[in-house]
Structures are given as structure tokens and as C-alpha cells.
């Protein structure tokens, strides 16, 4: 192509490219103009390839014109980009739209809810369904039906929040057993998670409100034994703590079960050794064991209170603190952290 023809092409390209740049209404449109004209496969690049066929003086003339077009177009593109950015900021009422975006805040389950859901799921796999009951309970369901007669120390005001003479904030989730047995006949296999209240001094290991999960298994067609209780709780402990956890049962006392027992698991910090890094383990205090729940065979007096025949019906029950499980699992030093709603603390848990 001759020099005059190349100069004519450059003139036509200048008019079209500058006009396209002025009419571009977005950064994307400006980018398209830049690529179409100045890109490796752009129109200006194609014209410059013809310089090799020109005489030296013609090459200088055409090259200078091409460089002028490139400088004009780049200056106009920069001006238009700044203008579009200013317009976007004005439309955003002063916001800097060039700043990186902020991810929207996404909530997550509270650590106690996560532990509760996991435990309910574990016991569901063992054949238990989930139930519940009111947090404000009457005297019968919270005390009398659970073999805690009038005059029992657990009824004292220094342990219990009384709403009235006959209503209390429930002190355990065990009243849920009573309501479940009142509403249905054996077989019953249920767990009852929920919040409970006790008039206790608040410190790093005690709160006046905390969370429990109780379980109940009742049969009328076959005898339920301590072996059933032990096998259920050992399997649950392995699923909660880990397959290699060691367990032991110790005699205990609860008014609503007889015989009663407490379940210990090997310390999650020291693995049951009693020492951690050559020092006495601070979690189990050197014993190598941690108590996680109480359990036992349902007391005949409880069956009588709900109209069951204790000579025909047998069953076991258990209960553990959800807060304690969470503290053991995540090495939480202070129970109060679980209810302070500090997002810096809660954000540490998935």
C-alpha cells in the first residue's frame, strides 16, 4: 500500500476511533475501543505493518502520523475513563466505587446450637427422637413426679427460681420425661435438649442458666437393663468424643433413677495420662478422667407418678450438660463466654 493510501487510512481511523472513544458510556466500552484500535490485532497495528514497503522518507511521515493518532487516542481514553469514574462516584453519592467490595456479613450457628444439633443427630442414629417441654414448669413435673417430694433440698429457693408458689423456671430437662410418658405409652426412646435455670453464683464454671440434654428409653415388652444403658452411652461417647475414648461408670445418686451411675471419659487434653507436657493436666486435674453425664434406671416412683405399672415397665434415663461438652471439646476456659454474644469469640467456631 502506498504512503498516500496509508495516510488516508490513518485519517479515516482517527475520525472513527476518536468518535467511538467520545461516545463510550462505560469502562468496558472504552476497553473495547482500545483493543479494536491499539491492540495486537487492532486497526492501527495493521496499518503500521505496511511501513516496511515504504521508502525511508515516506516511512518517517506515515510513522509520525500513526504515533500522533496513538497519542491522541490514549489521551482521550484516559480522559474519558476519569470522567466515567467521576460520574459513577457522583451517582454513588460520594462512595468510592473503585474500592474493593465488602463481603456481606453471614451468620453462623452458635457453638451451643452446633453441639446440640450434633448430639441430637448422634442419638437419632441410635434410634432416639427429639422432644421438648416448657421452660416454666409446675411443681409436679419439675419435682414431685421425679421423686423430689416436698421438703427435698433441691426445692429450696437458694437453688431454684420460683415464679410463684407452684411455678418454677425448670431446674433440669428431666420434666420432659414426665410429659412424654404422660402423652404416650411405651416404647419411648427420646432425647430432650433445652435451657435450664438454677439460682447459682456465677463464675468461670457456673451459670444461673445453662443447657442440658436428657434421654429416656422405656419398654413394656422386654426388660431394659443396665447393659442397654451402658452400651448406649459408651457408643454415644465414642461418637461425641472420638472412637478411641476410654469410658468408666461410677456409682452415683439421683432421686429419679435407681440404681444410678455417672459416666466418665478419658481426658481429651491428656488422653487419660493425667499429665500434659510434663505437668499435671489442668483439664482433668491429674485424674485422667472427665465426668460428662449422670444416668440410671428409671425409679419405680417416677413410673407410678405417670400412671405406668413399674412391675411391667422398665427403662433408663441420662442427662448431660451441653455447655460442658462444648467447653471440653473446644477448650473454652469460662462458661460465661458462651452467653456473652461476643462475635470475636463466637466467630472462632464453624
Beta strands, then each sheet from edge to edge (+ up, - down):
strand 1: 129-131
strand 2: 136-138
strand 3: 167-169
strand 4: 188-197
strand 5: 209-219
strand 6: 247-254
strand 7: 257-266
strand 8: 275-276
strand 9: 279-280
strand 10: 289-298
strand 11: 314-321
sheet 1: 1+ 4+ 5- 11+ 10- 7+ 6-
sheet 2: 2+ 3-
sheet 3: 8+ 9-
end
